[in-house]
Amino acid sequence: MDADDEIPTLVPHNNVPDAVPSSDDAAPAAKVPITIVTGYLGAGKTTLLNYILTEEHGKKIAVILNEFGDSIDIEKQLTVSEAHTTDARPVPFVPLANGCICCSVKDVGVAAIENLMEQRGAFDYILLETTGLADPGNIAPLFWLDDGLGSSIFLDGIVTLVDAKNVLRSLDEGYGDGPAGQQEHEHEDGHEGHGGPLLTTAHLQISHADVIIVNKTDLVSEQELAAVTTRIRSINGLAHIQTTTRTQVPQLEGLVLDLHAYDDVSAADLSFASKGHSHLDPSITTTTLPFPALSPPQIPLLDTFLRSILWDEALPTAHPHSAFEIHRLKGRVPVTDGRVLLVQGVRSTYDVTEGKTAVAGGEEEARLVLIGKGVAQEALRESLLEVLGGSGGDK
Ligand SMILES: Nc1nc2c(ncn2[C@@H]2O[C@H](COP(=O)(O)OP(=O)(O)OP(=O)(O)O)[C@@H](O)[C@H]2O)c(=O)[nH]1
């Protein structure tokens, strides 16, 4: 691949068949954003969604509940709030393809929502409420593939509700030899982990989140709340954290709607994540890999590194390292020709795009921010630098 080649774009998720129909011929239509709303049992998801449906926001919002199981019973699970009305109402039966969104590829879950929009008219926004045990990392890539699949919806972000009173206990269920974390994790997604402290549902929901709403603040003291937010920040250094009582968010935009979590990657976001927050949580942490701006020939080498760490969960070099797994990844990579590349990843799906604005002379160093298990080891950065050094280009 030479310097003039297009930079790599959306990389197919492992579960998606190679022969994906192209949407090139389809007339471009505005896509409807979808936010995944997740949170452990009793954190306040229903309270939040009821609040949104009855707020005056002027948007027609569809709320869909994704149950684990054999089918999506849309009749019971869809509620639409019409623009300029507080009359949230259940929608009558809409026949749809059955299937569990979490366990299927696009043609079931996403197609069901598209089918729904065709029958009910487009919505301004879709909120997908998962059950308390859902792993959003399994669901998010299904919606993120929409460019290749010609979908009429796109993933706007993931919001995780957290119960301030119980979240620390939920996170600690994965430690020691208590069976709770182990059973929970294996049950929910068959995800085995790689040894070491176990991941609980709470870890998975926090690590993938773009916004974390710490709810039920009325049930904890200021000190307890500070301990909760510090622990959450140590797991996910990228997410916006908002504290609430009864899920009363100060505004919907940026917190539940219009998140744009997969659009731009700003230098400010990444430098906040890189500020050296504590590594309090033994399972999941956020880490930053800084490296010099890339020369154009180094771009495919970055891709080699990303493929290796995300697809193979291995380093492309011989550096000794312990096991790692990456849940979320964001990057901003200046190129010496003035371009800037933006990297977005969730589990094994990632995307490298060209930023809209060129870098101002010598703007910043390149950064990858990783959230996951075992990511805070020097071997990752050493491996990245070695791979990039192989091009013979500037470093
Ligand atoms: N004290 C207190 N109670 C709250 C708060 N927010 C919600 N609740 C209550 O907590 C309970 C659980 O809230 P839900 O909104 O049903 O939580 P959920 O996440 O939908 O729960 P599941 O459906 O079990 O997954 C309800 O009785 C709410 O009224 C809060 O900030 N403070």
The ligand as an ORCA input file, in Angstrom:
! r2SCAN-3c Opt
* xyz 0 1
  N     -33.509      6.129     45.760
  C     -33.474      6.132     44.430
  N     -34.232      5.232     43.746
  C     -34.194      5.273     42.400
  C     -33.391      6.197     41.698
  N     -33.540      5.984     40.379
  C     -34.406      4.952     40.252
  N     -34.804      4.514     41.478
  C     -35.678      3.390     41.795
  O     -34.916      2.189     41.654
  C     -35.727      1.143     41.166
  C     -35.110      0.531     39.913
  O     -35.150      1.488     38.879
  P     -35.407      1.082     37.366
  O     -35.471      2.337     36.564
  O     -36.545      0.129     37.271
  O     -34.062      0.292     37.073
  P     -33.725     -0.642     35.812
  O     -32.287     -0.395     35.499
  O     -34.685     -0.432     34.715
  O     -33.897     -2.056     36.460
  P     -34.107     -3.513     35.718
  O     -35.369     -3.394     34.916
  O     -34.199     -4.429     36.888
  O     -32.894     -3.751     34.902
  C     -37.112      1.735     40.917
  O     -37.905      1.444     42.040
  C     -36.838      3.230     40.830
  O     -37.935      4.023     41.230
  C     -32.614      7.157     42.460
  O     -31.858      7.984     41.936
  N     -32.706      7.050     43.811
*
